[in-house]
């Protein structure tokens, strides 16, 4: 959002050249990748709550302070890098925490809430950007740090982390507080194991990938995150003003962006009951097909515009297509993809392997973001839309083949998909559906 705000603020004393603008657009992905690689270690050393308090929040506050007070482009880039670290931790730690403190009955709903709050933040940025320049936006974002710290300070630590550290009484107290109706912790979380004091390293996490029970779901989760980025949503949502300006909309592009922000929030709200009521795999398939189709329509619009064939009602095609595109993205990729990646991973390795999968997400994001401007110049806006549409259609085939259904499934059922079925087969979970009451809580997803 900040790179878009800078591009549209003529009064700013800082005017990045194309190379610097490209770095501002993409450098946060490098910070997020690094943060994901370190997230497992941070969670093992400080806990899920501690990693947020002492790593995530300081990264955001320092980053936004650097951006808001920056006298030069390179301090803005440093600030973007630090906020990228905060973003990487935000997308790694809370998902693990949610999976570990919730039961199967409510996990789908709570797993979508972070996405809703993220989209509310995007909408707030759109609205604020109508009146604030990029430095004002940075200081506004920085001000959220204090209430963020106070809220996290008052939440309990993950009982799985407490148990692994030998703090059984605290773990039991948290399970009672959270009304987790279970008599015992999962076997892999018993205090006797204690994970050698949880002294895991990045290298140790990578070594775990030699186990087929880990690398198969890891690769599939990584693939899902690749196609998440291939929908181009993270790129397009930060470039709405430029896109609508290029489309020559009949309304002010800033007003159109605010409308899009409202649509984003509304669809994020709708995604909550969808995630609770429908299979996650089905939502991903519908989401992928819909986003690919909308990207194809957007590409067709810009192609016709280049030929001067757009007139009349066709001028509304980009904003209508973009609104429908957001709706399809939010119903699947935007709401459940992060949760699915966490759920397919083995419980015992999730806190270390999940951040590795998310680090891959940000590597993909960096590649897509850094190549967006050069590819657009080489292929035209129409060509880049068709390129992402093609990738999204491939993503539909990938989800159908390589991602199991995880809604209301135990860890054993999900693991069975990768040990007995996996690719190009019917979901073996259909043959071993659990007959247990899902109101009984397990710490395993």
C-alpha positions in Angstrom: 0.0 0.0 0.0 2.9 2.4 0.8 4.4 2.0 -2.6 1.1 2.9 -4.2 0.7 5.9 -1.8 4.2 7.2 -2.7 3.5 6.8 -6.4 0.3 9.0 -6.0 1.8 11.7 -3.7 3.2 14.4 -5.9 4.0 16.6 -2.9 6.5 14.1 -1.4 10.1 15.1 -1.2 11.1 11.5 -2.0 10.7 10.3 -5.6 12.0 6.8 -6.1 13.3 5.8 -9.5 11.9 2.6 -11.1 14.5 0.4 -9.6 14.0 1.8 -6.1 10.2 1.6 -6.5 10.6 -2.0 -7.4 12.5 -2.7 -4.2 10.0 -0.8 -2.2 7.3 -3.0 -3.7 9.1 -6.3 -3.1 11.6 -6.0 -0.3 9.0 -6.9 2.4 8.9 -10.4 0.9 12.6 -10.9 1.7 12.0 -9.8 5.3 8.9 -12.1 5.5 11.0 -15.0 4.2 13.7 -14.5 6.8 11.1 -14.2 9.5 9.4 -17.5 8.5 12.8 -19.3 8.6 13.3 -18.0 12.2 9.7 -18.3 13.3 10.1 -22.0 14.4 13.1 -21.2 16.5 11.3 -18.1 18.0 8.3 -20.2 18.9 10.3 -22.9 20.5 12.4 -20.4 22.5 9.8 -17.8 23.5 6.5 -19.6 22.9 3.8 -18.6 20.5 2.7 -15.7 22.7 6.3 -14.7 23.5 7.3 -14.7 19.8 4.5 -12.3 19.0 5.3 -10.0 22.0 9.1 -9.8 21.6 9.6 -10.3 17.9 6.5 -9.5 15.8 5.4 -6.3 17.5 8.9 -4.7 17.7 9.5 -5.4 14.0 6.3 -3.6 13.0 6.8 -0.6 15.3 10.5 -0.1 14.2 9.7 -0.6 10.6 6.8 1.9 10.5 8.9 4.4 12.5 11.7 4.2 9.9 9.2 4.6 7.0 7.3 7.5 8.6 10.5 9.5 9.4 12.6 8.4 6.4 14.7 11.2 4.8 15.7 8.9 2.0 14.4 6.0 -0.1 16.8 3.5 1.4 15.4 4.1 4.9 12.0 3.4 3.5 13.3 0.2 2.0 14.8 -0.8 5.4 11.5 0.0 7.1 9.6 -2.1 4.5 12.1 -5.0 5.2 11.4 -4.8 9.0 7.6 -4.7 8.5 8.1 -7.7 6.2 9.7 -9.5 9.1 6.6 -8.6 11.2 4.4 -9.9 8.4 6.2 -13.2 8.1 5.9 -13.8 11.8 2.2 -12.7 11.7 1.4 -15.3 9.1 3.5 -18.1 10.9 2.8 -17.8 14.6 -0.9 -17.1 14.9 -1.9 -19.9 12.6 0.1 -22.4 14.7 -1.4 -20.9 17.8 -5.0 -21.1 16.6 -4.6 -24.8 15.5 -3.1 -25.6 19.0 -5.8 -23.9 21.2 -9.0 -24.8 19.3 -11.0 -27.9 18.7 -12.2 -29.2 15.4 -15.6 -27.7 15.7 -14.5 -24.1 15.8 -11.1 -24.2 14.2 -12.4 -23.4 10.7 -14.2 -20.3 11.9 -11.3 -19.0 14.0 -8.9 -19.8 11.2 -10.6 -17.3 9.0 -10.7 -14.5 11.5 -7.0 -13.4 11.0 -7.8 -13.0 7.3 -10.9 -10.8 8.1 -8.8 -8.6 10.4 -6.1 -8.4 7.7 -8.7 -7.2 5.2 -10.1 -4.7 7.6 -6.6 -3.3 7.9 -6.3 -3.1 4.1 -9.6 -1.2 4.0 -8.5 1.2 6.7 -5.3 1.9 4.6 -7.5 2.6 1.5 -9.7 5.0 3.4 -6.8 6.7 5.2 -4.8 6.9 2.0 -7.4 9.3 0.6 -6.2 11.9 3.1 -2.8 10.8 4.4 0.4 10.6 2.5 2.7 7.6 2.9 4.5 8.9 6.0 1.2 9.6 7.7 0.0 6.0 6.9 3.2 4.7 8.4 2.8 6.6 11.7 -0.9 5.5 11.8 0.1 1.9 11.5 2.8 2.3 14.1 0.2 3.6 16.6 -1.4 0.1 16.5 1.6 -1.4 18.2 0.6 -0.4 21.8 -2.9 -1.9 21.8 -1.5 -4.9 19.9 1.0 -5.5 22.7 -1.6 -5.1 25.5 -4.0 -7.6 23.9 -1.3 -10.3 23.3 0.1 -9.8 26.8 -3.3 -11.0 28.2 -3.8 -14.1 26.2 -2.6 -17.6 27.4 0.3 -19.4 26.0 -0.2 -22.5 23.8 -0.8 -25.6 26.0 1.2 -27.7 23.6 4.3 -25.4 24.0 3.8 -25.4 27.8 3.6 -29.2 27.9 6.7 -29.7 25.7 8.6 -27.4 28.1 7.6 -29.6 31.0 5.1 -27.0 32.4 2.3 -29.5 32.7 0.3 -27.7 35.4 0.2 -24.5 33.4 -0.8 -26.5 30.3 -3.7 -28.1 32.2 -4.8 -24.7 33.5 -4.8 -23.3 30.0 -6.8 -26.2 28.7 -9.4 -25.6 31.4 -9.4 -21.9 30.7 -10.0 -22.5 27.0 -12.6 -25.2 27.7 -10.7 -27.8 25.8 -12.5 -30.9 26.8 -9.8 -33.5 26.7 -8.2 -35.6 29.4 -4.7 -35.6 28.1 -2.4 -34.0 25.7 -1.4 -35.6 22.4 1.3 -38.3 22.8 3.9 -36.3 20.9 3.4 -33.4 23.3 3.9 -35.3 26.6 6.4 -33.7 29.0 8.7 -36.7 28.9 9.6 -35.8 25.3 10.2 -32.1 26.0 11.8 -31.9 22.6 15.3 -31.5 24.1 14.3 -28.2 25.6 12.8 -27.3 22.2 16.3 -26.4 21.1 15.5 -26.8 17.4 17.4 -25.0 14.7 16.6 -24.1 11.1 19.0 -26.8 10.0 17.2 -29.3 12.3 13.9 -28.3 10.8 15.2 -28.9 7.3 16.5 -32.3 8.2 13.0 -33.3 9.3 12.0 -33.0 5.7 13.8 -36.2 4.9 10.8 -38.0 6.4 8.2 -38.8 3.8 5.5 -38.2 6.3 6.8 -34.6 6.5 8.1 -33.8 3.0 5.0 -34.9 1.1 2.5 -32.6 2.9 5.2 -29.9 3.1 5.6 -29.9 -0.7 1.9 -29.9 -1.2 1.5 -27.0 1.2 4.3 -25.2 -0.5 2.6 -25.8 -3.9 -0.7 -24.4 -2.5 1.1 -21.3 -1.4 2.7 -20.9 -4.8 -0.7 -20.9 -6.5 -2.0 -18.6 -3.7 0.6 -16.0 -5.0 -0.2 -17.0 -8.6 -3.7 -15.6 -8.2 -1.9 -12.2 -8.2 -4.1 -11.0 -5.4 -1.2 -9.7 -3.2 0.1 -7.7 -6.2 -3.2 -6.4 -7.6 -4.7 -5.4 -4.2 -1.7 -3.1 -3.7 -2.0 -1.6 -7.2 -5.7 -0.9 -7.5 -5.3 2.9 -8.0 -2.8 2.3 -10.9 -5.0 -0.4 -12.5 -8.1 1.7 -12.3 -6.3 4.7 -13.6 -5.0 2.8 -16.6 -8.5 1.4 -17.2 -9.9 5.0 -17.4 -12.8 4.3 -15.1 -15.9 6.6 -15.2 -15.4 7.2 -11.5 -12.5 8.5 -9.5 -9.9 5.8 -9.0 -9.5 6.5 -5.3 -13.3 6.2 -4.8 -13.2 2.9 -6.7 -10.4 1.7 -4.5 -12.5 2.5 -1.3 -15.4 0.6 -2.9 -13.1 -2.4 -3.5 -11.9 -2.1 0.2 -15.6 -2.4 1.3 -16.1 -5.4 -0.9 -13.0 -7.0 0.5 -14.2 -6.7 4.1 -17.7 -7.9 3.3 -16.4 -10.9 1.5 -14.1 -11.7 4.4 -17.1 -11.7 6.7 -19.0 -14.0 4.3 -16.0 -16.3 4.2 -16.5 -17.1 7.9 -19.7 -19.1 7.6 -18.5 -20.6 4.3 -15.4 -22.0 6.1 -17.6 -23.4 8.8 -20.2 -25.0 6.5 -18.3 -26.2 3.4 -15.3 -28.5 2.8 -12.0 -26.6 2.5 -10.9 -28.4 -0.6 -14.2 -27.5 -2.4 -13.8 -23.9 -1.4 -10.2 -23.9 -2.8 -11.4 -25.4 -6.1 -14.2 -22.8 -6.5 -11.9 -20.0 -5.5 -9.2 -21.0 -8.0 -11.6 -21.4 -10.9 -13.3 -18.1 -10.2 -10.1 -16.1 -9.8 -8.7 -17.5 -13.0 -11.8 -16.7 -14.9 -11.9 -13.1 -13.6 -8.2 -12.6 -14.4 -9.0 -13.8 -18.0 -11.8 -11.3 -18.2 -9.6 -8.5 -16.9 -6.9 -9.4 -19.5 -9.5 -9.3 -22.2 -10.7 -5.8 -21.1 -7.2 -4.4 -21.2 -6.6 -6.1 -24.6 -9.7 -4.5 -26.1 -8.8 -1.1 -24.5 -5.4 -1.2 -26.2 -7.4 -1.6 -29.5 -9.7 1.3 -28.6 -12.7 -1.0 -28.6 -14.0 -0.1 -25.1 -17.0 2.1 -24.9 -20.3 2.4 -23.1 -21.1 -0.1 -20.4 -17.8 -2.0 -21.1 -16.0 0.8 -19.1 -17.4 -0.7 -16.0 -15.9 -4.2 -16.8 -12.7 -3.8 -14.7 -14.3 -2.8 -11.4 -17.1 -5.4 -11.7 -14.6 -8.1 -12.7 -12.3 -7.0 -9.8 -15.1 -7.2 -7.3 -16.1 -10.7 -8.5 -12.4 -11.6 -8.4 -12.1 -10.6 -4.8 -15.3 -12.5 -3.9 -13.9 -15.7 -5.4 -10.4 -15.2 -3.9 -11.9 -14.6 -0.4 -14.1 -17.7 -0.4 -11.2 -20.1 -0.7 -7.6 -19.0 -1.1 -8.0 -15.9 1.1 -9.9 -17.7 3.9 -8.6 -21.2 4.3 -5.3 -21.7 2.4 -3.1 -20.8 5.4 -5.2 -23.0 7.7 -5.0 -26.0 5.3 -1.2 -25.7 5.1 -1.0 -25.9 8.9 -3.5 -28.8 9.1 -1.8 -31.1 6.5 1.5 -31.0 8.4 2.2 -33.5 11.2 1.4 -32.1 14.7 4.8 -32.9 16.1 6.7 -30.9 13.4 4.1 -28.2 12.7 5.7 -25.3 14.7 9.0 -25.8 12.7 7.9 -27.0 9.3 4.9 -24.6 8.8 7.1 -21.5 8.9 9.4 -23.1 6.3 6.3 -23.5 4.0 5.3 -19.9 4.6 8.9 -18.7 3.9 8.5 -20.3 0.5 5.3 -18.3 0.1 7.3 -15.1 0.5 10.0 -16.2 -1.8 7.3 -16.7 -4.4 5.8 -13.3 -3.5 9.2 -11.6 -4.0 9.7 -13.2 -7.4 6.2 -12.2 -8.5 6.4 -8.7 -7.0 9.9 -8.0 -8.3 9.0 -9.2 -11.8 5.6 -7.6 -12.0 6.7 -4.2 -13.5 9.2 -5.7 -16.0 6.7 -8.4 -17.1 4.0 -5.8 -17.5 6.2 -3.7 -19.7 7.2 -6.7 -21.8 3.7 -8.4 -22.0 1.3 -5.5 -21.5 -1.3 -5.4 -18.7 -3.5 -7.8 -20.8 -0.7 -10.3 -21.1 0.2 -10.3 -17.4 -3.5 -10.9 -16.5 -3.7 -13.8 -18.9 -0.4 -15.2 -17.5 -1.8 -15.2 -14.0 -5.1 -16.6 -15.2 -3.2 -19.6 -16.8 -1.3 -20.2 -13.6 -4.5 -20.1 -11.6 -6.1 -22.7 -13.8 -3.1 -25.0 -13.2 -3.6 -24.4 -9.5 -7.1 -25.8 -9.7 -5.7 -29.1 -11.1 -3.0 -29.1 -8.3 -5.6 -28.7 -5.5 -7.8 -31.4 -7.0 -4.8 -33.8 -7.1 -2.6 -33.0 -4.2 -4.6 -31.4 -1.4 -6.7 -33.6 1.0 -9.9 -32.5 2.6 -9.0 -31.3 6.2 -12.3 -30.1 7.5 -13.4 -32.3 10.5 -10.5 -34.6 9.8 -8.0 -35.9 12.4 -4.3 -35.7 12.0 -4.3 -39.5 11.3 -6.8 -39.2 8.5 -4.9 -36.4 6.9 -1.6 -38.3 7.1 -3.3 -41.3 5.5 -3.9 -39.3 2.4 -0.1 -38.9 1.9 0.9 -42.4 2.9 -1.8 -44.3 1.0 -3.1 -42.0 -1.7 -1.7 -38.6 -2.3 -1.6 -37.7 -6.0 -4.2 -38.4 -8.7 -6.5 -40.4 -6.6 -9.8 -40.2 -4.8 -9.4 -38.8 -1.3 -8.8 -41.9 0.9 -10.3 -40.0 3.8 -13.6 -40.9 2.4 -13.0 -44.5 3.3 -11.9 -43.8 6.9 -14.2 -41.0 8.0 -14.1 -40.6 11.7 -17.1 -41.7 13.7 -16.0 -39.7 16.7 -17.9 -36.7 18.1 -16.1 -33.7 16.8 -17.1 -31.8 19.9 -14.5 -33.8 21.7 -11.3 -31.8 21.5 -7.9 -33.0 20.4 -4.9 -30.9 20.1 -4.3 -32.5 16.7 -6.1 -31.0 13.8 
